[in-house]
Amino acid sequence: MSHDKIPAPRGLDEKILADEKYSFSRLTYEIRRADGRWEKHERNLFRRPDACVLLPYDCARGKVLLTRQFRLGAFMNDETPGLLEACAGTLDPGESPDACMRREAMEEMGLKVGELRFLFEAFVSPAASTEKLYFFAAPYGPEARVGDGGGMEEEGEEIEVVEAAFVEVLREAEAGAIRDGKTLTLLYWLKGAGLMA
């Protein structure tokens, strides 16, 4: 499938509105419409580093490992106090996605990851953010739980590690109780892969 049918914008100008941990900008640019006219657009853009997400699964016991934590965006939208979600984290500068995923699994879940399967990459919210997410899955057993997890206190993390039966988690997802997009993507990938009995 060709991606060259939409031409690159011209006259791109970026004004940084905030630049603390991540940057928030106002951009102006022109895009060419199908009839050949150039049209001016103005948009806000949130520049975030790429990130990775992992769903560990235990076929023998029919379990998956998830996390639960407070998420400000979800709370500000509908007062959801905490989300059940897959382990995820932001890549440090120069860090590869698989190295990031191994680090985050240990920090958040106390999990020493062995075999790590890269699935795909996807933009999180491409209309407003630069962030790309790398999706992973990994088998694990009880012996891989070598630490407590819980996140990094110095980063303000307070993460609960949740080990649950995959069939129960799928029921919760289908009932609308799991509402994190990256987590739903991985749960339904695992269901479709037929790895869990």
N, CA, C and O of each residue as an XYZ file, in Angstrom:
788
protein
N       0.845     -1.180      0.000
C       0.000      0.000      0.000
C       0.893      1.248      0.000
O       1.815      1.351      0.810
N       0.627      2.169     -0.885
C       1.452      3.364     -1.007
C       1.054      4.419      0.017
O      -0.124      4.618      0.313
N       2.077      5.091      0.549
C       1.837      6.176      1.509
C       2.166      7.535      0.898
O       2.164      8.546      1.599
N       2.450      7.564     -0.409
C       2.903      8.814     -1.015
C       1.785      9.605     -1.685
O       2.066     10.559     -2.411
N       0.525      9.236     -1.462
C      -0.576      9.962     -2.089
C      -0.840     11.302     -1.404
O      -1.410     12.210     -2.009
N      -0.425     11.424     -0.143
C      -0.605     12.686      0.578
C       0.742     13.389      0.602
O       1.697     12.866      1.176
N       0.839     14.574     -0.014
C       2.124     15.274     -0.040
C       2.473     15.855      1.329
O       1.602     16.113      2.160
N       3.762     16.050      1.532
C       4.228     16.658      2.779
C       3.703     18.088      2.873
O       3.498     18.738      1.848
N       3.483     18.582      4.085
C       3.034     19.968      4.228
C       4.154     20.936      3.859
O       5.325     20.559      3.810
N       3.781     22.179      3.602
C       4.788     23.205      3.326
C       4.596     24.358      4.318
O       3.543     24.493      4.942
N       5.635     25.180      4.444
C       5.553     26.347      5.310
C       5.389     26.006      6.780
O       4.754     26.755      7.523
N       5.954     24.885      7.210
C       5.786     24.431      8.583
C       6.500     25.369      9.547
O       7.699     25.615      9.413
N       5.755     25.893     10.523
C       6.315     26.791     11.531
C       5.830     26.340     12.898
O       4.638     26.108     13.098
N       6.766     26.217     13.844
C       6.425     25.723     15.174
C       6.758     26.753     16.238
O       7.870     27.278     16.281
N       5.783     27.041     17.102
C       5.998     27.927     18.240
C       5.826     27.099     19.508
O       4.740     26.584     19.777
N       6.900     26.970     20.286
C       6.846     26.177     21.515
C       6.135     26.989     22.591
O       6.547     28.101     22.924
N       5.062     26.415     23.129
C       4.265     27.078     24.162
C       4.714     26.684     25.564
O       4.643     27.489     26.492
N       5.174     25.456     25.715
C       5.673     24.965     27.004
C       6.733     23.917     26.718
O       6.599     23.121     25.789
N       7.796     23.921     27.528
C       8.883     22.971     27.308
C       9.494     22.612     28.656
O      10.528     23.149     29.054
N       8.838     21.704     29.338
C       9.364     21.230     30.617
C       9.858     19.807     30.406
O      10.882     19.610     29.751
N       9.157     18.805     30.943
C       9.584     17.419     30.692
C       9.365     17.061     29.224
O      10.227     16.447     28.595
N       8.212     17.446     28.681
C       7.889     17.267     27.264
C       7.490     18.626     26.730
O       7.248     19.546     27.511
N       7.415     18.773     25.408
C       7.072     20.083     24.861
C       5.669     20.090     24.266
O       5.161     19.074     23.793
N       5.068     21.267     24.308
C       3.737     21.498     23.754
C       3.867     22.692     22.825
O       4.329     23.756     23.236
N       3.459     22.518     21.567
C       3.688     23.541     20.544
C       2.405     23.889     19.795
O       1.431     23.135     19.798
N       2.437     25.069     19.147
C       1.403     25.487     18.199
C       2.080     25.524     16.842
O       3.072     26.229     16.656
N       1.538     24.754     15.882
C       2.131     24.689     14.550
C       1.190     25.268     13.508
O      -0.027     25.090     13.578
N       1.772     25.961     12.543
C       1.018     26.398     11.365
C       1.705     25.770     10.152
O       2.928     25.637     10.114
N       0.905     25.393      9.175
C       1.424     24.760      7.970
C       0.330     24.780      6.913
O      -0.827     25.089      7.200
N       0.711     24.447      5.698
C      -0.254     24.320      4.606
C      -0.249     22.887      4.112
O       0.803     22.257      4.000
N      -1.440     22.379      3.815
C      -1.552     21.066      3.181
C      -2.248     21.232      1.833
O      -3.088     22.113      1.650
N      -1.877     20.367      0.901
C      -2.482     20.432     -0.429
C      -3.711     19.543     -0.477
O      -3.652     18.355     -0.161
N      -4.817     20.138     -0.875
C      -6.069     19.397     -0.990
C      -6.078     18.606     -2.307
O      -5.225     18.813     -3.171
N      -7.038     17.715     -2.444
C      -7.104     16.847     -3.631
C      -7.248     17.649     -4.919
O      -6.811     17.189     -5.974
N      -7.861     18.857     -4.859
C      -8.043     19.660     -6.069
C      -6.828     20.537     -6.377
O      -6.861     21.341     -7.308
N      -5.746     20.381     -5.588
C      -4.514     21.114     -5.844
C      -4.332     22.387     -5.024
O      -3.228     22.930     -4.976
N      -5.389     22.874     -4.379
C      -5.272     24.084     -3.551
C      -4.472     23.812     -2.283
O      -4.539     22.723     -1.711
N      -3.714     24.819     -1.853
C      -3.002     24.738     -0.583
C      -3.843     25.430      0.478
O      -4.337     26.536      0.261
N      -4.005     24.788      1.610
C      -4.883     25.298      2.668
C      -4.089     25.402      3.969
O      -3.363     24.480      4.340
N      -4.237     26.540      4.659
C      -3.505     26.766      5.909
C      -4.209     26.059      7.070
O      -5.437     26.059      7.161
N      -3.402     25.452      7.961
C      -3.911     24.791      9.161
C      -3.121     25.254     10.378
O      -1.949     25.614     10.267
N      -3.764     25.242     11.531
C      -3.109     25.501     12.804
C      -3.498     24.386     13.749
O      -4.679     24.067     13.888
N      -2.517     23.793     14.397
C      -2.767     22.682     15.317
C      -1.814     22.755     16.506
O      -0.712     23.295     16.403
N      -2.256     22.204     17.634
C      -1.386     22.028     18.786
C      -0.772     20.637     18.724
O      -1.409     19.687     18.269
N       0.465     20.526     19.182
C       1.179     19.255     19.144
C       1.898     19.017     20.457
O       2.597     19.894     20.965
N       1.721     17.814     21.004
C       2.395     17.382     22.217
C       3.542     16.468     21.794
O       3.313     15.398     21.230
N       4.770     16.890     22.065
C       5.935     16.070     21.706
C       6.310     15.210     22.902
O       6.726     15.714     23.945
N       6.154     13.897     22.728
C       6.510     12.929     23.765
C       7.484     11.911     23.172
O       7.430     11.624     21.976
N       8.374     11.366     24.004
C       9.242     10.297     23.509
C       8.407      9.051     23.199
O       7.280      8.909     23.673
N       8.978      8.163     22.402
C       8.312      6.892     22.135
C       8.280      6.066     23.416
O       9.035      6.319     24.355
N       7.396      5.076     23.437
C       7.212      4.252     24.622
C       7.007      2.798     24.213
O       6.907      2.487     23.026
N       6.946      1.914     25.199
C       6.733      0.492     24.937
C       5.726     -0.055     25.937
O       5.531      0.511     27.013
N       5.085     -1.164     25.569
C       4.069     -1.777     26.420
C       4.195     -3.295     26.312
O       4.511     -3.829     25.249
N       3.941     -3.988     27.437
C       4.164     -5.424     27.517
C       2.991     -6.129     28.189
O       2.464     -5.660     29.198
N       2.593     -7.258     27.615
C       1.644     -8.153     28.274
C       2.349     -9.481     28.555
O       2.558    -10.268     27.632
N       2.724     -9.747     29.820
C       3.270    -11.047     30.182
C       2.131    -12.054     30.361
O       1.095    -11.727     30.938
N       2.329    -13.289     29.859
C       1.285    -14.304     29.962
C       1.896    -15.630     30.393
O       3.010    -15.975     30.000
N       1.148    -16.368     31.209
C       1.570    -17.673     31.713
C       0.577    -18.709     31.186
O      -0.509    -18.874     31.743
N       0.950    -19.397     30.123
C       0.055    -20.379     29.494
C      -0.299    -21.515     30.446
O      -1.449    -21.954     30.491
N       0.683    -21.991     31.204
C       0.462    -23.153     32.072
C      -0.591    -22.864     33.131
O      -1.395    -23.737     33.458
N      -0.597    -21.665     33.663
C      -1.546    -21.324     34.726
C      -2.720    -20.479     34.231
O      -3.638    -20.193     35.000
N      -2.703    -20.073     32.947
C      -3.791    -19.271     32.395
C      -3.865    -17.870     32.979
O      -4.955    -17.325     33.156
N      -2.705    -17.281     33.282
C      -2.664    -15.980     33.955
C      -1.965    -14.933     33.093
O      -1.179    -15.253     32.202
N      -2.279    -13.676     33.387
C      -1.562    -12.535     32.823
C      -1.169    -11.604     33.961
O      -1.785    -11.604     35.027
N      -0.136    -10.814     33.716
C       0.304     -9.807     34.696
C      -0.067     -8.431     34.181
O       0.251     -8.070     33.047
N      -0.746     -7.662     35.028
C      -1.135     -6.294     34.694
C      -0.729     -5.370     35.833
O      -0.235     -5.821     36.866
N      -0.939     -4.090     35.637
C      -0.679     -3.103     36.685
C      -1.927     -2.259     36.892
O      -2.795     -2.183     36.022
N      -2.000     -1.628     38.056
C      -3.081     -0.675     38.314
C      -2.452      0.560     38.954
O      -1.671      0.462     39.900
N      -2.820      1.744     38.405
C      -2.297      2.986     38.953
C      -3.204      4.156     38.603
O      -4.057      4.062     37.720
N      -3.003      5.257     39.311
C      -3.739      6.488     39.040
C      -3.241      7.078     37.730
O      -2.037      7.139     37.484
N      -4.184      7.517     36.882
C      -3.854      8.181     35.629
C      -4.621      9.488     35.559
O      -5.852      9.492     35.522
N      -3.893     10.602     35.540
C      -4.517     11.921     35.596
C      -5.475     12.167     34.440
O      -6.563     12.702     34.649
N      -5.091     11.784     33.218
C      -5.956     12.029     32.053
C      -7.300     11.346     32.192
O      -8.336     11.943     31.896
N      -7.295     10.093     32.641
C      -8.546      9.354     32.828
C      -9.382      9.994     33.931
O     -10.602     10.110     33.812
N      -8.714     10.406     35.004
C      -9.446     11.032     36.108
C     -10.083     12.351     35.672
O     -11.230     12.633     36.016
N      -9.345     13.147     34.923
C      -9.868     14.452     34.490
C     -10.984     14.291     33.463
O     -11.807     15.195     33.314
N     -11.035     13.175     32.759
C     -12.098     12.950     31.789
C     -13.391     12.537     32.471
O     -14.436     13.142     32.232
N     -13.335     11.510     33.323
C     -14.594     11.020     33.924
C     -14.440     10.539     35.367
O     -15.234      9.738     35.861
N     -13.391     11.052     36.036
C     -13.128     10.747     37.447
C     -12.812      9.276     37.702
O     -13.028      8.775     38.806
N     -12.298      8.580     36.679
C     -11.809      7.220     36.885
C     -10.583      7.296     37.796
O      -9.598      7.942     37.438
N     -10.621      6.646     38.969
C      -9.514      6.803     39.920
C      -8.251      6.045     39.559
O      -7.154      6.490     39.894
N      -8.375      4.915     38.886
C      -7.196      4.131     38.520
C      -7.515      3.222     37.358
O      -8.660      2.808     37.176
N      -6.500      2.911     36.572
C      -6.696      2.062     35.406
C      -5.943      0.751     35.569
O      -4.805      0.727     36.037
N      -6.598     -0.341     35.175
C      -5.940     -1.631     35.049
C      -5.346     -1.657     33.652
O      -6.058     -1.502     32.660
N      -4.037     -1.855     33.581
C      -3.383     -1.740     32.284
C      -2.135     -2.605     32.197
O      -1.640     -3.121     33.199
N      -1.644     -2.747     30.983
C      -0.396     -3.465     30.746
C       0.776     -2.598     31.186
O       0.687     -1.370     31.197
N       1.867     -3.249     31.545
C       3.099     -2.560     31.925
C       3.595     -1.724     30.738
O       3.654     -2.209     29.609
N       3.949     -0.471     31.008
C       4.393      0.403     29.921
C       5.363      1.446     30.450
O       5.400      1.728     31.648
N       6.138      2.011     29.551
C       7.056      3.069     29.948
C       7.677      3.762     28.766
O       7.633      3.270     27.638
N       8.258      4.916     29.041
C       8.873      5.772     28.035
C      10.342      5.404     27.826
O      11.069      5.134     28.782
N      10.756      5.397     26.582
C      12.155      5.121     26.267
C      13.043      6.263     26.750
O      12.729      7.436     26.545
N      14.152      5.910     27.392
C      15.160      6.902     27.731
C      15.929      7.256     26.460
O      15.931      6.462     25.519
N      16.584      8.423     26.397
C      17.358      8.781     25.197
C      18.378      7.701     24.852
O      19.164      7.281     25.701
N      18.356      7.257     23.592
C      19.287      6.253     23.109
C      18.940      4.819     23.480
O      19.658      3.896     23.094
N      17.863      4.613     24.217
C      17.475      3.274     24.664
C      16.641      2.575     23.592
O      15.788      3.199     22.960
N      16.886      1.289     23.391
C      16.094      0.523     22.424
C      14.762      0.132     23.066
O      14.667      0.051     24.290
N      13.731     -0.112     22.245
C      12.444     -0.515     22.814
C      12.515     -1.784     23.667
O      11.869     -1.858     24.712
N      13.293     -2.785     23.235
C      13.344     -4.011     24.033
C      14.078     -3.801     25.352
O      13.680     -4.381     26.363
N      15.134     -2.993     25.378
C      15.830     -2.682     26.632
C      14.910     -1.905     27.574
O      14.887     -2.154     28.779
N      14.162     -0.971     27.017
C      13.191     -0.212     27.809
C      12.159     -1.148     28.418
O      11.807     -1.014     29.590
N      11.674     -2.100     27.621
C      10.622     -2.988     28.103
C      11.123     -3.877     29.228
O      10.398     -4.124     30.191
N      12.339     -4.354     29.119
C      12.917     -5.175     30.187
C      13.087     -4.358     31.473
O      12.806     -4.848     32.567
N      13.545     -3.123     31.335
C      13.720     -2.235     32.491
C      12.383     -1.952     33.165
O      12.257     -2.056     34.385
N      11.384     -1.592     32.355
C      10.073     -1.258     32.908
C       9.411     -2.464     33.580
O       8.763     -2.318     34.616
N       9.573     -3.655     32.994
C       8.988     -4.858     33.589
C       9.555     -5.098     34.984
O       8.826     -5.491     35.895
N      10.847     -4.863     35.150
C      11.465     -5.039     36.462
C      11.007     -3.949     37.431
O      10.660     -4.240     38.575
N      11.007     -2.690     36.972
C      10.611     -1.588     37.849
C       9.154     -1.690     38.282
O       8.841     -1.529     39.461
N       8.268     -1.956     37.333
C       6.836     -1.923     37.631
C       6.298     -3.222     38.224
O       5.423     -3.192     39.089
N       6.822     -4.378     37.758
C       6.240     -5.654     38.164
C       7.214     -6.594     38.854
O       6.821     -7.687     39.263
N       8.472     -6.199     38.993
C       9.468     -7.104     39.568
C       9.669     -8.335     38.708
O      10.004     -9.405     39.215
N       9.463     -8.186     37.399
C       9.489     -9.308     36.458
C      10.773     -9.299     35.643
O      11.083     -8.319     34.966
N      11.523    -10.407     35.714
C      12.701    -10.580     34.861
C      12.228    -11.259     33.592
O      11.877    -12.439     33.595
N      12.222    -10.502     32.507
C      11.695    -10.996     31.231
C      12.742    -11.847     30.526
O      13.896    -11.441     30.390
N      12.330    -13.032     30.080
C      13.191    -13.894     29.275
C      12.943    -13.599     27.807
O      13.394    -12.582     27.280
N      12.221    -14.499     27.153
C      11.871    -14.313     25.740
C      10.916    -13.122     25.614
O       9.896    -13.058     26.300
N      11.255    -12.194     24.738
C      10.441    -10.991     24.533
C      10.032    -10.950     23.070
O      10.888    -10.905     22.186
N       8.734    -10.965     22.809
C       8.246    -11.000     21.433
C       7.737     -9.625     21.021
O       6.759     -9.122     21.573
N       8.421     -9.015     20.032
C       7.943     -7.743     19.475
C       6.772     -8.035     18.542
O       6.861     -8.910     17.681
N       5.676     -7.303     18.716
C       4.476     -7.537     17.912
C       4.322     -6.517     16.793
O       4.236     -6.890     15.623
N       4.284     -5.236     17.140
C       4.076     -4.172     16.151
C       4.288     -2.836     16.829
O       4.462     -2.764     18.045
N       4.271     -1.781     16.037
C       4.345     -0.420     16.573
C       3.168      0.373     16.041
O       2.657      0.098     14.956
N       2.740      1.366     16.822
C       1.589      2.170     16.417
C       1.668      3.551     17.059
O       2.178      3.699     18.169
N       1.164      4.552     16.358
C       1.061      5.883     16.947
C      -0.087      5.902     17.945
O      -1.130      5.288     17.716
N       0.111      6.609     19.054
C      -0.866      6.640     20.141
C      -2.041      7.543     19.798
O      -3.196      7.125     19.880
N      -1.752      8.766     19.417
C      -2.786      9.748     19.074
C      -2.195     10.692     18.031
O      -1.852     11.829     18.356
N      -2.070     10.237     16.772
C      -1.271     10.940     15.777
C      -1.764     12.322     15.366
O      -1.018     13.085     14.753
N      -2.994     12.651     15.691
C      -3.474     13.996     15.368
C      -2.892     15.045     16.315
O      -2.862     16.230     15.984
N      -2.428     14.613     17.494
C      -2.009     15.595     18.489
C      -0.710     15.271     19.207
O      -0.225     16.096     19.981
N      -0.121     14.084     18.974
C       1.078     13.682     19.706
C       2.051     12.967     18.769
O       1.641     12.303     17.817
N       3.345     13.115     19.054
C       4.373     12.439     18.265
C       4.652     11.021     18.764
O       5.366     10.272     18.097
N       4.113     10.640     19.902
C       4.460      9.374     20.548
C       4.092      8.141     19.720
O       2.979      8.015     19.209
N       5.067      7.240     19.609
C       4.864      5.938     18.978
C       5.029      4.893     20.069
O       5.886      5.029     20.943
N       4.207      3.847     20.018
C       4.207      2.811     21.040
C       4.640      1.484     20.417
O       4.130      1.085     19.371
N       5.588      0.806     21.071
C       6.076     -0.502     20.650
C       5.408     -1.561     21.525
O       5.529     -1.527     22.750
N       4.707     -2.494     20.898
C       3.935     -3.513     21.616
C       4.728     -4.818     21.714
O       5.299     -5.294     20.732
N       4.749     -5.385     22.927
C       5.453     -6.635     23.194
C       4.560     -7.589     23.977
O       3.622     -7.174     24.658
N       4.874     -8.883     23.863
C       4.284     -9.914     24.713
C       5.425    -10.821     25.148
O       6.433    -10.941     24.451
N       5.264    -11.462     26.308
C       6.321    -12.344     26.798
C       5.735    -13.417     27.698
O       4.911    -13.122     28.563
N       6.156    -14.661     27.501
C       5.746    -15.705     28.442
C       6.499    -15.509     29.766
O       7.612    -14.983     29.785
N       5.887    -15.932     30.850
C       6.558    -15.868     32.149
C       6.017    -16.992     33.021
O       4.975    -17.576     32.722
N       6.722    -17.285     34.085
C       6.270    -18.228     35.108
C       6.528    -17.607     36.465
O       7.151    -16.548     36.544
N       6.067    -18.236     37.536
C       6.247    -17.672     38.880
C       7.704    -17.366     39.223
O       7.986    -16.418     39.956
N       8.637    -18.174     38.689
C      10.059    -17.967     38.998
C      10.607    -16.660     38.425
O      11.654    -16.189     38.871
N       9.917    -16.064     37.442
C      10.366    -14.799     36.831
C      10.022    -13.590     37.689
O      10.532    -12.495     37.452
N       9.153    -13.782     38.691
C       8.805    -12.683     39.616
C       9.896    -12.576     40.682
O       9.780    -13.165     41.756
N      10.940    -11.831     40.384
C      12.116    -11.771     41.252
C      12.138    -10.546     42.163
O      13.027    -10.420     43.006
N      11.173     -9.644     42.002
C      11.115     -8.439     42.834
C       9.672     -8.072     43.123
O       8.737     -8.741     42.681
N       9.513     -6.987     43.879
C       8.171     -6.542     44.260
C       7.505     -5.678     43.197
O       6.279     -5.643     43.099
N       8.313     -4.980     42.401
C       7.734     -4.035     41.450
C       7.207     -2.819     42.194
O       7.717     -2.453     43.253
N       6.195     -2.206     41.633
C       5.601     -1.036     42.277
C       6.018      0.294     41.696
O       5.464      1.332     42.059
N       6.989      0.279     40.794
C       7.411      1.521     40.156
C       8.523      2.219     40.898
O       9.056      1.709     41.884
N       8.864      3.398     40.407
C       9.953      4.200     40.957
C       9.373      5.327     41.806
O       8.722      6.233     41.286
N       9.611      5.266     43.108
C       9.057      6.277     44.010
C       9.521      7.677     43.637
O       8.750      8.632     43.729
N      10.794      7.806     43.209
C      11.326      9.126     42.850
C      10.649      9.713     41.617
O      10.757     10.911     41.356
N       9.947      8.862     40.854
C       9.178      9.344     39.708
C       7.694      9.489     40.053
O       6.870      9.739     39.172
N       7.357      9.331     41.329
C       5.971      9.502     41.771
C       5.077      8.316     41.476
O       3.853      8.428     41.544
N       5.683      7.165     41.146
C       4.874      5.996     40.783
C       4.412      5.234     42.024
O       5.159      5.070     42.988
N       3.194      4.786     41.974
C       2.594      3.934     43.006
C       1.791      2.890     42.240
O       0.611      3.094     41.954
N       2.432      1.772     41.910
C       1.861      0.797     40.984
C       1.545     -0.504     41.700
O       2.397     -1.078     42.379
N       0.321     -0.957     41.541
C      -0.095     -2.254     42.072
C       0.097     -3.299     40.975
O      -0.327     -3.094     39.838
N       0.731     -4.407     41.313
C       0.904     -5.509     40.367
C      -0.290     -6.445     40.526
O      -0.623     -6.863     41.635
N      -0.927     -6.767     39.407
C      -2.133     -7.600     39.429
C      -1.900     -8.833     38.558
O      -1.731     -8.728     37.343
N      -1.894    -10.009     39.203
C      -1.851    -11.255     38.452
C      -3.264    -11.807     38.446
O      -3.866    -11.990     39.504
N      -3.802    -12.075     37.256
C      -5.203    -12.493     37.166
C      -5.371    -13.537     36.077
O      -4.568    -13.638     35.149
N      -6.443    -14.315     36.218
C      -6.776    -15.305     35.205
C      -7.136    -14.586     33.910
O      -7.906    -13.625     33.914
N      -6.570    -15.063     32.804
C      -6.811    -14.421     31.513
C      -8.302    -14.400     31.165
O      -8.795    -13.402     30.640
N      -9.018    -15.476     31.445
C     -10.448    -15.515     31.120
C     -11.221    -14.457     31.904
O     -12.179    -13.879     31.391
N     -10.806    -14.203     33.152
C     -11.468    -13.169     33.968
C     -11.180    -11.775     33.406
O     -12.066    -10.924     33.324
N      -9.926    -11.568     33.026
C      -9.537    -10.268     32.480
C     -10.284    -10.004     31.175
O     -10.733     -8.884     30.933
N     -10.420    -11.035     30.328
C     -11.184    -10.872     29.084
C     -12.643    -10.530     29.374
O     -13.239     -9.702     28.685
N     -13.221    -11.173     30.401
C     -14.606    -10.855     30.780
C     -14.730     -9.395     31.198
O     -15.683     -8.707     30.832
N     -13.749     -8.934     31.972
C     -13.757     -7.527     32.392
C     -13.631     -6.600     31.185
O     -14.303     -5.571     31.112
N     -12.771     -6.968     30.248
C     -12.603     -6.148     29.038
C     -13.909     -6.081     28.259
O     -14.323     -5.005     27.826
N     -14.556     -7.226     28.080
C     -15.802     -7.272     27.312
C     -16.941     -6.555     28.026
O     -17.891     -6.106     27.385
N     -16.852     -6.443     29.358
C     -17.872     -5.732     30.134
C     -17.586     -4.231     30.212
O     -18.376     -3.477     30.781
N     -16.458     -3.799     29.641
C     -16.127     -2.372     29.648
C     -15.375     -1.914     30.880
O     -15.208     -0.712     31.086
N     -14.917     -2.843     31.703
C     -14.214     -2.472     32.929
C     -12.733     -2.166     32.674
O     -12.089     -1.531     33.509
N     -12.191     -2.599     31.557
C     -10.816     -2.257     31.169
C     -10.931     -1.287     29.998
O     -11.500     -1.617     28.957
N     -10.383     -0.083     30.182
C     -10.608      0.968     29.185
C      -9.330      1.597     28.669
O      -9.363      2.664     28.057
N      -8.216      0.950     28.911
C      -6.945      1.446     28.400
C      -6.693      0.836     27.023
O      -6.662     -0.387     26.884
N      -6.515      1.674     26.010
C      -6.417      1.210     24.633
C      -5.272      0.242     24.373
O      -5.458     -0.772     23.700
N      -4.090      0.545     24.899
C      -2.939     -0.327     24.651
C      -3.154     -1.691     25.287
O      -2.744     -2.711     24.732
N      -3.796     -1.712     26.447
C      -4.055     -2.972     27.145
C      -5.083     -3.807     26.397
O      -4.905     -5.014     26.234
N      -6.149     -3.176     25.945
C      -7.156     -3.900     25.170
C      -6.545     -4.481     23.897
O      -6.859     -5.608     23.512
N      -5.685     -3.722     23.254
C      -5.027     -4.203     22.039
C      -4.256     -5.484     22.322
O      -4.358     -6.450     21.565
N      -3.481     -5.499     23.412
C      -2.681     -6.677     23.738
C      -3.538     -7.851     24.207
O      -3.247     -8.999     23.869
N      -4.576     -7.582     24.970
C      -5.451     -8.672     25.425
C      -6.114     -9.372     24.243
O      -6.176    -10.600     24.195
N      -6.605     -8.588     23.295
C      -7.262     -9.193     22.140
C      -6.257     -9.825     21.177
O      -6.596    -10.763     20.456
N      -5.017     -9.315     21.162
C      -3.979     -9.999     20.395
C      -3.751    -11.389     20.992
O      -3.693    -12.383     20.267
N      -3.620    -11.450     22.335
C      -3.368    -12.726     23.003
C      -4.520    -13.697     22.784
O      -4.301    -14.889     22.573
N      -5.721    -13.196     22.833
C      -6.895    -14.046     22.566
C      -6.826    -14.603     21.133
O      -7.022    -15.799     20.919
N      -6.551    -13.744     20.176
C      -6.494    -14.154     18.775
C      -5.319    -15.076     18.462
O      -5.397    -15.896     17.548
N      -4.228    -14.942     19.221
C      -3.044    -15.762     18.975
C      -3.263    -17.210     19.394
O      -2.508    -18.092     18.985
N      -4.286    -17.464     20.203
C      -4.607    -18.824     20.620
C      -3.570    -19.460     21.527
O      -3.457    -20.685     21.571
N      -2.804    -18.643     22.258
C      -1.768    -19.173     23.129
C      -2.301    -19.606     24.485
O      -1.665    -20.397     25.182
N      -3.471    -19.088     24.863
C      -4.053    -19.409     26.167
C      -5.221    -20.362     25.967
O      -6.092    -20.111     25.134
N      -5.246    -21.441     26.717
C      -6.320    -22.439     26.595
C      -7.620    -21.896     27.153
O      -8.636    -22.592     27.138
